Amino acid sequence: MLLLILLHAFFVSFLDKPEKTVPQLSPRAIEQRAKWGIGTDEKDYPVSALYTDSLRRMGATIYHSSRWFNGVTCEMDSTLAQKVAGLKFVTGVELTRDNNRSPRSLMPKLRRVPKCVSAEEAIKAADTDAQLELFNLLKLHEAGYEGQGILMTVCDGGFQKANTLSVFRQTQELGHFDFTDDTDGFYGSTGGHGTKCLSVISGIETDFYGAATQSDYYLMRSEENNTESRKEMDNLVAALEKADSLGVNVFSVSLGYAQFDDYRDLDKTKDLDGKSTRCSRAATIAARKGMLVCVAAGNEGDDAWGTLGAPADADSVLTVGAVNVNGKIGSFSSYGPSSDGRIKPEVCAVGVNTWVWSPFGFGTNDNGTSFATPLLAGLASALWSALPDENAMQIRERIIRSSTRYMSPDTNNYKYGYGIPDAWKAYTMELPQGVESVQTSEIRVQKVLRDGQMLIIRGDAVYNAAGQRIE
């Protein structure tokens, strides 16, 4: 008789870090931290190799470790999990994926918002212009700011054909990382959701243009194809930690978690406080360590769940709702507030009838806060390339303060938050008196007060504060 032993995923928390090596930070990350005065701390040191080796010898398979939460995500059976829980250096063993899941497993994955038009409808240059123009980003582009020098991460569940499509310049992808245990290849047939998200940031094709086409980027996969489990939240933690170690500036994630295969769902009345899930806490840690994290609000605004998921509830991130090109909120766009009463989403971008590039080689449109989020991340990257000496929280503050509802945020139905940002206003607002010079793309840029009017001089071109070229 063959005895089947079922393996599950667990997060194992360790007591301490008894041996110190060196912080797990790249030279770029160290340079960025120094630039903004962010020191290293206990969270920057890796988990103990002594502890991880002990788990492996006992028979556990380790997927990835978390230096921020001092633990590992691993696979083992329930009997071994009980033994591990009894180790002196282990403080907790949490089941994160029950592989004896119910038929509900695919239900959250199937929550989709219908497309607006057929794939055969031809895209026009005005289409992508319109979704960039809603938050006045074209003026920054015209002034030469398209994300130069800014390093981005797009984290998602599938990047089908992103390594071969002509819409992307492959030299801008600096690498990719898969934090799932799916067997399909990174660019394989797991889906094109991440490819579409990347396209609205980096895509350039006939009549198609992204929000930050000059940024370099890493691609990361944390969403698993056939399950909806708490393990995926720890996959996202691993992605955030990796991005931090690489010195990433802007992290865009169009994923969210609330309901799971094993029915151990989040409690929307208390768990969406930014502190209850590891992935939300990790998003806040990333922000504290100098990263601007942009998170999709979710597409549950018109269904029974209604509100956000994690990590959209995180503090110090930009959670993004979906509007159309006229600024009207999408009925599906998830709303706040967070369960501790904070305004969510903070801002909105075009996520209704968003033009994206299909993995199959054509422009099409799709709906979801998934696409509003990378648009907003692209705006942030373009803005940061114009203000390279500012830190992530200053860029976040500019985006929020430039938004249409900043003076009277949406605390009625919590769908718009502070509204729709204005990229040019964010760039020019609250400038210091006198002259400030920055260097971008080897072209000297000056901000000059002349007769009481702020002028932006780039090369031989002069713009007023509204972004209009006047000389």
FIPA-927291 format. One record per residue (C-alpha): residue number from 1; residue in three letters; x, y, z. Coordinates in steps of 0.25 Angstrom, whole numbers, padded with zeros to 4 digits. Each point is the difference from the previous one (the first is absolute). Layout:
BEGIN
[site NUM; ALA; [X; Y; Z]] ...
END
This chain:
BEGIN
[site 1; MET; [0000; 0000; 0000]] [site 2; LEU; [0006; 0013; -0004]] [site 3; LEU; [-0001; 0011; 0011]] [site 4; LEU; [-0002; 0014; -0006]] [site 5; ILE; [0007; 0011; 0009]] [site 6; LEU; [-0006; 0014; -0003]] [site 7; LEU; [0010; 0011; 0000]] [site 8; HIS; [-0005; 0014; 0004]] [site 9; ALA; [0007; 0014; 0000]] [site 10; PHE; [0004; 0007; 0013]] [site 11; PHE; [0006; 0012; 0005]] [site 12; VAL; [0010; -0003; 0011]] [site 13; SER; [0005; 0012; 0009]] [site 14; PHE; [0013; -0001; 0007]] [site 15; LEU; [0004; 0005; 0014]] [site 16; ASP; [0012; 0009; -0004]] [site 17; LYS; [0012; 0002; -0010]] [site 18; PRO; [0011; -0006; 0008]] [site 19; GLU; [0011; 0002; -0011]] [site 20; LYS; [0002; 0013; -0007]] [site 21; THR; [0006; 0000; -0014]] [site 22; VAL; [-0002; 0013; -0009]] [site 23; PRO; [-0013; 0007; -0004]] [site 24; GLN; [-0007; -0006; -0012]] [site 25; LEU; [0001; 0013; -0008]] [site 26; SER; [0006; 0002; -0014]] [site 27; PRO; [0010; 0012; -0002]] [site 28; ARG; [-0012; 0008; -0006]] [site 29; ALA; [-0009; -0003; 0012]] [site 30; ILE; [0012; 0005; 0009]] [site 31; GLU; [0002; 0012; -0008]] [site 32; GLN; [-0015; 0003; 0000]] [site 33; ARG; [-0001; -0002; 0015]] [site 34; ALA; [0012; 0010; 0002]] [site 35; LYS; [-0006; 0010; -0009]] [site 36; TRP; [-0013; 0001; 0008]] [site 37; GLY; [0006; -0002; 0014]] [site 38; ILE; [-0006; -0014; 0002]] [site 39; GLY; [0009; -0009; 0009]] [site 40; THR; [0000; -0015; 0001]] [site 41; ASP; [-0006; -0008; 0011]] [site 42; GLU; [-0003; -0014; 0004]] [site 43; LYS; [-0010; -0001; -0011]] [site 44; ASP; [0011; 0001; -0010]] [site 45; TYR; [0008; -0012; 0005]] [site 46; PRO; [-0004; -0014; -0006]] [site 47; VAL; [-0006; -0011; 0008]] [site 48; SER; [0009; -0010; 0007]] [site 49; ALA; [0006; -0011; -0009]] [site 50; LEU; [0001; -0009; 0013]] [site 51; TYR; [-0015; 0001; 0001]] [site 52; THR; [-0003; -0002; -0015]] [site 53; ASP; [0010; -0012; -0001]] [site 54; SER; [-0007; -0006; 0012]] [site 55; LEU; [-0014; 0000; -0007]] [site 56; ARG; [0006; -0006; -0012]] [site 57; ARG; [0007; -0011; 0007]] [site 58; MET; [-0014; -0003; 0006]] [site 59; GLY; [-0006; -0001; -0014]] [site 60; ALA; [-0007; 0013; -0002]] [site 61; THR; [0001; 0007; -0014]] [site 62; ILE; [0003; 0015; 0002]] [site 63; TYR; [-0006; 0008; -0011]] [site 64; HIS; [0005; 0014; 0005]] [site 65; SER; [0004; 0007; 0012]] [site 66; SER; [-0004; 0013; 0006]] [site 67; ARG; [0011; 0009; 0007]] [site 68; TRP; [-0011; 0010; 0003]] [site 69; PHE; [-0008; -0010; 0008]] [site 70; ASN; [0011; -0009; 0004]] [site 71; GLY; [-0006; -0013; -0005]] [site 72; VAL; [-0001; -0009; -0012]] [site 73; THR; [-0011; -0005; -0009]] [site 74; CYS; [0001; -0015; -0002]] [site 75; GLU; [-0007; -0013; -0004]] [site 76; MET; [-0002; -0011; 0010]] [site 77; ASP; [-0011; -0010; 0005]] [site 78; SER; [-0008; 0003; 0012]] [site 79; THR; [0008; -0010; 0009]] [site 80; LEU; [0013; 0007; -0004]] [site 81; ALA; [-0006; 0013; 0003]] [site 82; GLN; [-0003; -0004; 0014]] [site 83; LYS; [0014; -0004; 0002]] [site 84; VAL; [0005; 0013; -0005]] [site 85; ALA; [-0009; 0007; 0009]] [site 86; GLY; [0007; -0006; 0012]] [site 87; LEU; [0014; 0005; -0004]] [site 88; LYS; [0007; 0010; 0010]] [site 89; PHE; [0003; 0010; -0011]] [site 90; VAL; [-0014; 0000; -0006]] [site 91; THR; [-0011; 0009; 0005]] [site 92; GLY; [-0011; -0003; -0009]] [site 93; VAL; [-0005; -0009; -0011]] [site 94; GLU; [-0012; 0005; -0009]] [site 95; LEU; [-0007; -0008; -0010]] [site 96; THR; [0000; 0009; -0013]] [site 97; ARG; [-0005; -0010; -0010]] [site 98; ASP; [-0008; -0012; 0002]] [site 99; ASN; [0001; -0009; -0012]] [site 100; ASN; [-0012; -0008; 0004]] [site 101; ARG; [-0008; 0012; -0005]] [site 102; SER; [-0015; 0001; -0004]] [site 103; PRO; [-0006; 0002; -0013]] [site 104; ARG; [0000; 0015; 0003]] [site 105; SER; [0014; 0001; -0004]] [site 106; LEU; [-0002; 0007; -0013]] [site 107; MET; [-0011; 0009; 0004]] [site 108; PRO; [0008; 0013; 0004]] [site 109; LYS; [0008; -0002; -0013]] [site 110; LEU; [-0012; 0000; -0009]] [site 111; ARG; [-0004; 0014; 0005]] [site 112; ARG; [0002; 0008; -0013]] [site 113; VAL; [-0005; 0013; -0005]] [site 114; PRO; [-0005; -0001; -0015]] [site 115; LYS; [0007; 0006; -0011]] [site 116; CYS; [-0005; 0012; -0006]] [site 117; VAL; [0002; -0002; -0015]] [site 118; SER; [0004; -0012; -0009]] [site 119; ALA; [0015; -0002; -0002]] [site 120; GLU; [-0002; 0003; -0015]] [site 121; GLU; [-0003; 0015; 0002]] [site 122; ALA; [0012; 0007; -0004]] [site 123; ILE; [0008; 0009; 0010]] [site 124; LYS; [0002; 0015; -0003]] [site 125; ALA; [0011; 0009; 0005]] [site 126; ALA; [-0011; 0008; 0007]] [site 127; ASP; [-0004; -0012; 0009]] [site 128; THR; [0013; -0001; 0008]] [site 129; ASP; [0002; 0015; 0000]] [site 130; ALA; [-0014; 0001; 0006]] [site 131; GLN; [0004; -0009; 0012]] [site 132; LEU; [0013; 0007; 0002]] [site 133; GLU; [-0006; 0014; -0002]] [site 134; LEU; [-0011; -0002; 0011]] [site 135; PHE; [0011; 0002; 0010]] [site 136; ASN; [0007; 0010; -0008]] [site 137; LEU; [0012; -0009; -0002]] [site 138; LEU; [0003; 0004; -0015]] [site 139; LYS; [0006; 0013; 0005]] [site 140; LEU; [0010; -0007; 0008]] [site 141; HIS; [0003; -0009; -0012]] [site 142; GLU; [0002; 0013; -0009]] [site 143; ALA; [0009; 0006; 0010]] [site 144; GLY; [0009; -0013; -0001]] [site 145; TYR; [-0004; -0008; 0012]] [site 146; GLU; [-0004; -0014; -0002]] [site 147; GLY; [0006; -0008; 0011]] [site 148; GLN; [0015; 0001; -0003]] [site 149; GLY; [0009; -0005; 0011]] [site 150; ILE; [-0012; -0006; 0008]] [site 151; LEU; [0000; -0015; 0002]] [site 152; MET; [-0014; -0006; 0001]] [site 153; THR; [-0006; -0014; 0003]] [site 154; VAL; [-0013; -0006; -0006]] [site 155; CYS; [-0005; -0011; 0009]] [site 156; ASP; [-0011; -0009; -0005]] [site 157; GLY; [-0004; -0014; -0004]] [site 158; GLY; [0004; -0002; -0015]] [site 159; PHE; [0009; 0007; -0010]] [site 160; GLN; [-0004; -0007; -0012]] [site 161; LYS; [0009; 0003; -0012]] [site 162; ALA; [0006; 0012; 0007]] [site 163; ASN; [0014; -0004; -0004]] [site 164; THR; [-0003; 0000; -0015]] [site 165; LEU; [-0011; 0011; -0003]] [site 166; SER; [0005; 0011; -0008]] [site 167; VAL; [-0008; 0010; 0009]] [site 168; PHE; [0011; -0001; 0010]] [site 169; ARG; [0015; 0003; -0001]] [site 170; GLN; [0006; -0012; 0006]] [site 171; THR; [0012; 0007; 0005]] [site 172; GLN; [-0008; 0007; 0011]] [site 173; GLU; [-0004; -0013; 0006]] [site 174; LEU; [0012; -0002; 0010]] [site 175; GLY; [-0005; -0014; 0005]] [site 176; HIS; [-0012; -0008; 0005]] [site 177; PHE; [-0003; -0008; 0012]] [site 178; ASP; [-0011; -0011; 0003]] [site 179; PHE; [-0004; -0001; 0014]] [site 180; THR; [-0011; -0011; -0003]] [site 181; ASP; [0001; -0015; -0001]] [site 182; ASP; [-0008; 0000; -0013]] [site 183; THR; [0007; -0009; -0010]] [site 184; ASP; [-0003; 0009; -0013]] [site 185; GLY; [0012; 0008; -0005]] [site 186; PHE; [0000; 0015; 0004]] [site 187; TYR; [-0004; 0005; -0014]] [site 188; GLY; [-0009; -0012; -0003]] [site 189; SER; [-0015; -0002; 0000]] [site 190; THR; [-0003; 0004; 0014]] [site 191; GLY; [-0007; 0012; -0006]] [site 192; GLY; [0003; 0014; -0005]] [site 193; HIS; [-0006; 0008; 0012]] [site 194; GLY; [0014; 0005; 0004]] [site 195; THR; [0004; 0002; -0015]] [site 196; LYS; [-0012; 0010; -0001]] [site 197; CYS; [0004; 0007; 0012]] [site 198; LEU; [0014; 0001; -0004]] [site 199; SER; [-0004; 0006; -0014]] [site 200; VAL; [-0007; 0012; 0006]] [site 201; ILE; [0013; 0004; 0007]] [site 202; SER; [0011; -0004; -0010]] [site 203; GLY; [-0007; -0003; -0013]] [site 204; ILE; [0003; 0007; -0013]] [site 205; GLU; [-0007; -0004; -0013]] [site 206; THR; [-0007; 0007; -0012]] [site 207; ASP; [-0011; 0008; 0006]] [site 208; PHE; [0004; -0005; 0014]] [site 209; TYR; [0008; 0006; 0011]] [site 210; GLY; [0002; -0003; 0015]] [site 211; ALA; [0001; 0009; 0012]] [site 212; ALA; [0015; -0002; 0003]] [site 213; THR; [0007; -0005; -0012]] [site 214; GLN; [0014; 0003; 0004]] [site 215; SER; [0000; -0007; 0014]] [site 216; ASP; [0008; -0013; 0002]] [site 217; TYR; [-0008; -0011; 0007]] [site 218; TYR; [0000; -0014; 0006]] [site 219; LEU; [-0012; -0009; -0002]] [site 220; MET; [-0004; -0009; 0012]] [site 221; ARG; [-0010; -0011; 0001]] [site 222; SER; [-0007; -0003; 0013]] [site 223; GLU; [-0015; -0004; -0004]] [site 224; GLU; [-0002; -0015; -0002]] [site 225; ASN; [-0009; -0005; -0011]] [site 226; ASN; [-0009; -0010; 0006]] [site 227; THR; [-0001; 0004; 0015]] [site 228; GLU; [-0004; 0011; 0008]] [site 229; SER; [0007; -0001; 0013]] [site 230; ARG; [0007; 0008; 0011]] [site 231; LYS; [0013; -0006; -0005]] [site 232; GLU; [-0001; 0010; -0012]] [site 233; MET; [0000; 0012; 0010]] [site 234; ASP; [0014; -0006; 0005]] [site 235; ASN; [0004; -0001; -0015]] [site 236; LEU; [-0003; 0015; -0001]] [site 237; VAL; [0008; 0003; 0013]] [site 238; ALA; [0012; -0007; -0007]] [site 239; ALA; [-0002; 0008; -0012]] [site 240; LEU; [0000; 0013; 0008]] [site 241; GLU; [0012; -0004; 0007]] [site 242; LYS; [0008; -0004; -0013]] [site 243; ALA; [-0004; 0014; -0006]] [site 244; ASP; [0005; 0007; 0013]] [site 245; SER; [0013; -0008; -0001]] [site 246; LEU; [0002; 0005; -0015]] [site 247; GLY; [-0003; 0014; 0003]] [site 248; VAL; [-0013; 0001; -0007]] [site 249; ASN; [-0007; 0014; 0000]] [site 250; VAL; [-0014; -0003; -0004]] [site 251; PHE; [-0007; -0013; 0002]] [site 252; SER; [-0013; -0003; -0007]] [site 253; VAL; [-0009; -0011; 0004]] [site 254; SER; [-0014; -0004; -0005]] [site 255; LEU; [-0003; -0011; 0009]] [site 256; GLY; [-0009; -0001; 0012]] [site 257; TYR; [-0004; -0010; 0011]] [site 258; ALA; [-0013; -0001; 0008]] [site 259; GLN; [-0006; -0014; -0002]] [site 260; PHE; [0007; -0013; 0000]] [site 261; ASP; [-0002; -0015; -0004]] [site 262; ASP; [-0001; -0004; 0014]] [site 263; TYR; [-0010; 0010; 0004]] [site 264; ARG; [0009; 0006; 0010]] [site 265; ASP; [-0004; 0014; -0006]] [site 266; LEU; [0005; 0013; 0005]] [site 267; ASP; [-0010; 0008; 0009]] [site 268; LYS; [-0003; 0013; -0008]] [site 269; THR; [-0004; 0007; 0013]] [site 270; LYS; [0013; -0002; 0007]] [site 271; ASP; [0011; -0007; -0009]] [site 272; LEU; [0001; 0011; -0010]] [site 273; ASP; [0008; 0009; 0010]] [site 274; GLY; [0013; 0000; -0007]] [site 275; LYS; [0006; -0008; 0012]] [site 276; SER; [-0007; -0014; 0000]] [site 277; THR; [0006; -0006; -0013]] [site 278; ARG; [0014; -0002; -0003]] [site 279; CYS; [-0001; 0005; -0014]] [site 280; SER; [-0006; 0013; 0005]] [site 281; ARG; [0010; 0002; 0011]] [site 282; ALA; [0011; -0003; -0011]] [site 283; ALA; [-0005; 0010; -0009]] [site 284; THR; [0001; 0010; 0011]] [site 285; ILE; [0014; -0004; 0004]] [site 286; ALA; [0004; 0001; -0015]] [site 287; ALA; [-0005; 0015; 0000]] [site 288; ARG; [0008; 0003; 0013]] [site 289; LYS; [0012; -0006; -0007]] [site 290; GLY; [-0001; 0010; -0012]] [site 291; MET; [-0010; -0007; -0010]] [site 292; LEU; [-0012; 0006; -0005]] [site 293; VAL; [-0010; -0012; -0001]] [site 294; CYS; [-0013; 0002; -0009]] [site 295; VAL; [-0011; -0011; 0003]] [site 296; ALA; [-0013; -0003; -0007]] [site 297; ALA; [-0012; 0003; 0008]] [site 298; GLY; [-0007; -0012; -0006]] [site 299; ASN; [-0012; -0003; -0009]] [site 300; GLU; [-0011; -0004; 0011]] [site 301; GLY; [-0007; 0014; 0001]] [site 302; ASP; [-0013; -0006; -0006]] [site 303; ASP; [0000; -0014; 0006]] [site 304; ALA; [-0002; -0006; 0014]] [site 305; TRP; [0014; 0003; 0006]] [site 306; GLY; [-0001; 0015; -0005]] [site 307; THR; [0013; 0005; 0007]] [site 308; LEU; [0015; -0002; -0001]] [site 309; GLY; [0009; -0011; 0002]] [site 310; ALA; [0014; -0001; 0005]] [site 311; PRO; [0010; 0007; -0003]] [site 312; ALA; [-0009; 0011; -0005]] [site 313; ASP; [-0002; 0003; 0015]] [site 314; ALA; [0014; 0003; 0003]] [site 315; ASP; [0005; 0013; 0006]] [site 316; SER; [0009; 0009; -0008]] [site 317; VAL; [-0003; -0006; -0014]] [site 318; LEU; [-0008; 0005; -0011]] [site 319; THR; [-0013; -0008; -0002]] [site 320; VAL; [-0006; 0003; -0014]] [site 321; GLY; [-0015; 0000; -0004]] [site 322; ALA; [-0005; -0001; -0014]] [site 323; VAL; [-0007; 0011; -0008]] [site 324; ASN; [-0002; 0002; -0015]] [site 325; VAL; [0006; 0011; -0008]] [site 326; ASN; [-0010; 0010; 0004]] [site 327; GLY; [0003; -0002; 0015]] [site 328; LYS; [-0012; -0008; 0003]] [site 329; ILE; [0002; -0012; 0010]] [site 330; GLY; [-0002; -0014; -0005]] [site 331; SER; [-0011; -0007; 0007]] [site 332; PHE; [0009; -0012; 0003]] [site 333; SER; [0011; 0008; 0006]] [site 334; SER; [0002; -0004; 0015]] [site 335; TYR; [-0003; 0010; 0011]] [site 336; GLY; [0005; 0003; 0014]] [site 337; PRO; [0002; 0004; 0010]] [site 338; SER; [0011; -0009; 0006]] [site 339; SER; [-0006; -0007; 0012]] [site 340; ASP; [0007; 0010; 0009]] [site 341; GLY; [-0006; 0012; -0007]] [site 342; ARG; [0010; 0005; -0010]] [site 343; ILE; [-0003; 0005; -0013]] [site 344; LYS; [0001; -0011; -0011]] [site 345; PRO; [0002; 0001; -0011]] [site 346; GLU; [0009; 0012; 0000]] [site 347; VAL; [0000; 0003; -0015]] [site 348; CYS; [-0006; -0004; -0013]] [site 349; ALA; [0004; -0003; -0014]] [site 350; VAL; [-0006; -0005; -0013]] [site 351; GLY; [-0004; -0014; 0003]] [site 352; VAL; [-0013; 0000; -0008]] [site 353; ASN; [0002; -0003; -0015]] [site 354; THR; [0015; 0001; 0002]] [site 355; TRP; [0008; -0002; -0012]] [site 356; VAL; [0010; -0011; 0002]] [site 357; TRP; [0009; -0009; -0009]] [site 358; SER; [-0004; -0014; -0002]] [site 359; PRO; [0010; -0012; 0001]] [site 360; PHE; [-0005; -0004; -0013]] [site 361; GLY; [0006; 0013; -0007]] [site 362; PHE; [-0011; 0010; -0001]] [site 363; GLY; [-0006; 0012; 0008]] [site 364; THR; [-0013; -0003; 0007]] [site 365; ASN; [-0008; 0006; 0012]] [site 366; ASP; [-0003; -0007; 0013]] [site 367; ASN; [-0006; 0004; 0014]] [site 368; GLY; [0006; 0000; 0014]] [site 369; THR; [0007; 0007; 0011]] [site 370; SER; [0011; -0009; -0005]] [site 371; PHE; [0003; 0009; -0012]] [site 372; ALA; [-0003; 0013; 0008]] [site 373; THR; [0011; -0004; 0009]] [site 374; PRO; [0012; -0001; -0010]] [site 375; LEU; [-0005; 0013; -0006]] [site 376; LEU; [0002; 0007; 0013]] [site 377; ALA; [0013; -0007; 0003]] [site 378; GLY; [0005; 0005; -0014]] [site 379; LEU; [-0005; 0014; 0004]] [site 380; ALA; [0008; -0001; 0013]] [site 381; SER; [0013; -0005; -0008]] [site 382; ALA; [-0001; 0012; -0010]] [site 383; LEU; [-0002; 0010; 0012]] [site 384; TRP; [0011; -0006; 0008]] [site 385; SER; [0009; 0001; -0012]] [site 386; ALA; [-0003; 0015; -0001]] [site 387; LEU; [0003; 0001; 0015]] [site 388; PRO; [0011; -0010; 0003]] [site 389; ASP; [0005; 0006; 0013]] [site 390; GLU; [-0013; -0003; 0007]] [site 391; ASN; [-0004; -0012; 0007]] [site 392; ALA; [-0011; -0010; -0001]] [site 393; MET; [-0009; 0007; 0010]] [site 394; GLN; [0002; 0013; -0006]] [site 395; ILE; [-0004; -0005; -0014]] [site 396; ARG; [-0012; -0007; 0007]] [site 397; GLU; [-0004; 0013; 0007]] [site 398; ARG; [0001; 0008; -0013]] [site 399; ILE; [-0009; -0009; -0008]] [site 400; ILE; [-0011; 0000; 0011]] [site 401; ARG; [0001; 0015; 0002]] [site 402; SER; [-0001; 0002; -0015]] [site 403; SER; [-0013; -0008; -0001]] [site 404; THR; [-0014; 0006; -0003]] [site 405; ARG; [-0006; -0003; 0013]] [site 406; TYR; [0011; 0003; 0009]] [site 407; MET; [-0007; 0011; 0007]] [site 408; SER; [-0012; -0008; 0002]] [site 409; PRO; [0003; -0015; -0001]] [site 410; ASP; [-0011; -0010; -0003]] [site 411; THR; [-0005; -0004; 0014]] [site 412; ASN; [-0014; -0003; -0005]] [site 413; ASN; [0001; -0013; -0007]] [site 414; TYR; [0016; -0001; 0000]] [site 415; LYS; [0001; -0003; -0014]] [site 416; TYR; [0008; 0012; -0006]] [site 417; GLY; [0009; 0002; 0012]] [site 418; TYR; [0008; 0013; -0002]] [site 419; GLY; [-0004; -0001; -0015]] [site 420; ILE; [0008; 0001; -0013]] [site 421; PRO; [0014; 0005; 0001]] [site 422; ASP; [0006; 0011; -0009]] [site 423; ALA; [0014; -0004; -0004]] [site 424; TRP; [0004; 0014; -0004]] [site 425; LYS; [-0006; 0007; 0012]] [site 426; ALA; [0007; -0011; 0009]] [site 427; TYR; [0013; 0004; -0007]] [site 428; THR; [-0001; 0015; 0002]] [site 429; MET; [-0007; 0002; 0013]] [site 430; GLU; [0006; 0006; 0012]] [site 431; LEU; [0013; 0003; -0007]] [site 432; PRO; [0011; 0007; 0008]] [site 433; GLN; [0002; 0015; -0003]] [site 434; GLY; [0011; 0003; -0009]] [site 435; VAL; [0007; -0010; -0010]] [site 436; GLU; [0002; -0015; 0002]] [site 437; SER; [0007; -0008; -0010]] [site 438; VAL; [0000; -0015; -0003]] [site 439; GLN; [0006; -0009; -0010]] [site 440; THR; [-0008; -0009; -0008]] [site 441; SER; [0004; -0008; -0013]] [site 442; GLU; [0012; 0009; -0001]] [site 443; ILE; [-0008; 0012; -0003]] [site 444; ARG; [0000; 0011; 0011]] [site 445; VAL; [-0013; 0004; 0005]] [site 446; GLN; [-0003; 0013; 0008]] [site 447; LYS; [-0012; 0004; 0008]] [site 448; VAL; [0000; 0016; 0000]] [site 449; LEU; [-0008; 0010; 0006]] [site 450; ARG; [-0002; 0012; -0010]] [site 451; ASP; [-0009; 0011; 0003]] [site 452; GLY; [-0007; -0008; 0010]] [site 453; GLN; [-0003; -0011; -0010]] [site 454; MET; [0007; -0014; 0001]] [site 455; LEU; [0006; -0005; -0013]] [site 456; ILE; [0006; -0013; -0003]] [site 457; ILE; [0012; 0001; -0009]] [site 458; ARG; [0005; -0013; -0007]] [site 459; GLY; [0011; 0002; -0010]] [site 460; ASP; [-0005; 0011; -0010]] [site 461; ALA; [-0015; -0002; 0004]] [site 462; VAL; [-0007; 0008; 0010]] [site 463; TYR; [-0014; -0005; 0007]] [site 464; ASN; [-0009; 0007; 0009]] [site 465; ALA; [-0005; -0006; 0013]] [site 466; ALA; [-0012; -0005; -0008]] [site 467; GLY; [0009; -0008; -0009]] [site 468; GLN; [-0002; 0008; -0012]] [site 469; ARG; [0012; 0003; -0009]] [site 470; ILE; [0002; 0016; -0001]] [site 471; GLU; [0014; 0001; -0006]] 
END
